[in-house]
Amino acid sequence: MSKPRIVILGGGVGGVTTAVELSRGHWRQRFDSITLYQQGWRLGGKGASGRRESDLRIQEHGLHIWFGFYENAFRMLRECHQELDRRAADPTLAQARWKLAKMSVDDSFQACGPITLTDHDGCDWKPWVADFFRFDHDRPWYENDPRLPGQRPEDWSAVFFAARCLFLAADLAASLIGSNSGPSATITPGSGGPPPVAASIGALEALLGDVRGLLSGGLREILGLAGGILDAAARVGAAVLAGSVIVDLVLRAVDFATQQLRNRADEYLRADDTVRRAWYVIDLMLAIARGMVEDDVISANDFGRINDVDFRSWLLGHGAARESVDSALVRTVVYDLAFAYRGGDPQRPAAEAGTALRGLLRTFFTYRGALMWKMNSGMGDIVFAPLYELLEKRGVKVEFFHRVEQVNASPGAAASPGLVERIELDVQATLPTTTKAGNFLNPRPPTPLTPTDPTDPAGASPESTASPEVTAIQSNLALWPATPRVPHTGPQPEPEAAAYESWLMDPAITKVAGKTLVRGADFDDVVFALPIATVPLIAHDLVSHSKAWSEAVEKIETVPTQALQLWLTEPASTLSDHADGSVVGGFAEPYDTWADMGHLKAQERVGAATVAYFCNVLVDTPPPPRGPDANAWLKDQDALVRAQAVRFLRRDIRHLWAHALDPVTGEFDWNRLVAPPGVVGEARLDYQFLRANVEPSERYVLSVPGSSAHRIHPGDTGFGNLYAAGDWTACGLDAGCVEAATMSGLLAANAILAKVGATTEIRYIIGYDGP
């Protein structure tokens, strides 16, 4: 029997993960070939980044920060570097490592600095610095898990999370009521003091007796015991809750605590900001616990039960106060960071309750090391360069400059599923036969520039040419360039770089040839790892032959986003009252999230004191049909992003960077932006980096109410030789993020491995509890 040929369409996180997993070990014993097709010159999808050749500026699609619970993604990177090191040390392979920006996962990430939410009190913006405990002995990529039994991934049931909510509420309530200076509790994974030792129904009954005697006692004892009951139930099985007195007692304890807090609501809300915000957190935790019990999320261990309603509506329906629901905590973590606004309209928040709740609880209670992690270079350099190196050295073929134009499938019959029969691609460049993998990565070495050179688009300063920190980065590192390096061979003038990654521009701009892949001759199994927004354009047969695919296209919504990177002459701590390295969310539109990325200045040759990254949704306007009109529309979107950036800097930045204003005019001082000498005023913005992410492949996947029920499972697409990968699939998190795409790629690979009988190679997916 011949071995199957695997074709993967798309080189984002989902597609690359699938390729990495399928090519582990002796993969040629299972597959004849693995080929990944990618439009343009780089991997990464929405996570792709590039370096400008003149100064090695990192240019991203947006702000990329990984949460500390992204254990599957971190594990993949750790194993990638470990294997590359082993291959380099093996004399029989002679596979020296490429010279990457960072050569290990430990060097690739650093814990985020202060995480600040912004509240508007009707007069001004006020910072809310969130205090999250750090575990300096742990990292999310460590192989050894130091967490205690009962707090590890196999223990992450719905009842486990409900117990943690009550433990946290108990600690904060004790601080809130017992101290006039406000609470001092720090949020930690599994927060709430020592877990109960109950391990049997008998111990549960003892705890229940204690609760009966304490329903008129202190809040900490009541909530702690209610949490203990749930924690014990998690250990013996949440099914014991169904139809028992336990549910009633937990709800009575939560209701009692809520009433006690509400009786003093005015006192707390009028108190200082610290007390008021602690009251918000307690109120939210109690509403979450109550809702999980009342809606049977705990007994069924199923967050999807509440996905038919928006998260904020669900909180209100279970007793949360309007002030808590509208707080910066909910707005920032659930909506802003997930771009969860229908049509790119901040007045239309939309996040299905179950998916949002699961993400929130995973974020706060299962992170490792630190809540959030920044990359120490561009995402392309940190993530996709080493993964590409690994795929090349394993023998996986990565075909750049291949844009998928159509996926043709047969409808199938009642007794057998349809099949993908043909794949039509546009070849965007004819590469010389001498082209090597490294040719796609290395930008041209930067040429020396003087501080007064008027041709220097980066406005280099004396420090930029002398800094020892920057010297190493000027070597010929394997970095993704911002523009392709291969020679253009088409009949038309050389296109702009964006045309190689566009689904909307006239395809003739980059097309040099066509290619057709045929089932049985070129492939056997296909992994569709392209974004859901591309399906109506290139997969008509999937939509017309499958109700599931048709409903997925209709129900799963996406949104455009915008990004702004500013290179500044002063550090964040000088321009603002925020510490260097801060991440700030919940701010004014059109850029509600800012991260100070000053640590990246050593990776570039700009001479800036720091780099500020901003991002947000972008208003959604339907594009014209593919072709010349779309070319003009894309430029209009870029112009819109620039206009919004100008308005933001003129009107809003004063509240964030109070010391970045011109002392005479009181407006933003444009000289704070790094630009060549002689460039003045608003024109200095043209030497920064702005991006409208409006292409189908760039749009962010939303989890609007009711949409997850229509996601396609990576291993069950309804077509016999088709698999799916991406953060739009039914992957366990069902949200737009790196970890979701990684889990999806793992699920797709596991399904293919199961199909070929390689069950021993199926990978355990951390935190996944689905089919």
Disulfide bonds with the S-S distance in Angstrom:
none
